[in-house]
Amino acid sequence: MDGTATDQFSMTAAELSFLLASGDRPGEAPRLLGLTDADRADAVLSAGIGSLLLRHLAAPVEGNRIDLAPAVAAVAAALHRPRAFVQVGLTADDHADGALLIDADRFRFLVGGRAYRCYDITPIAADTDVRDPLLAVADRFLHRHRPAVATFNATSAFDFARGVQPARTALSAAADGTWTVVGVDGTASAAADFDAAAALVRDELATMLLPSAQAQQ
């Protein structure tokens, strides 16, 4: 994850907990990832380091220390020094899902929760407009489940820590194939199809998102 890597990989909750515990400040990332105080227990952290070593995502070095694989080291750096977050909430009548974008300036990645407390980690290349992977997450869900809603919540790490409400926009797909976008100001706009709706969401995200997204306009 040097800014160009794009290969997806997976990590367990214990592995992520170990990375968070290894830094000087866990910040708000544990709460956004759904990790709790129980995930900081010694047994969980031991399981995390053991799993990283077993999967060759870390290697022991002198002085009872470990070296992390480059991709894992990048995830650790982003978890400890996030600049901003975007939460994507996906809801339908019989299904729910979501993803979390963590932006740490040099490193950006999407985290998706999966079964058995595992997470898919998808790096985002430095030259990628972050709106593209966010909308791709919504696209896949909304075309599989209708009626359904994708909600985007964006906030800086500083504001999130202070409890400031995130900026929000939502994209919904009705059972009859119609699309609606609710902007940051609460205004609802109808769209003829997903592409038209996505264009509206892109405009909304540009006003609420990260500087890296705005710079791509």
Disulfide bonds with the S-S distance in Angstrom:
none
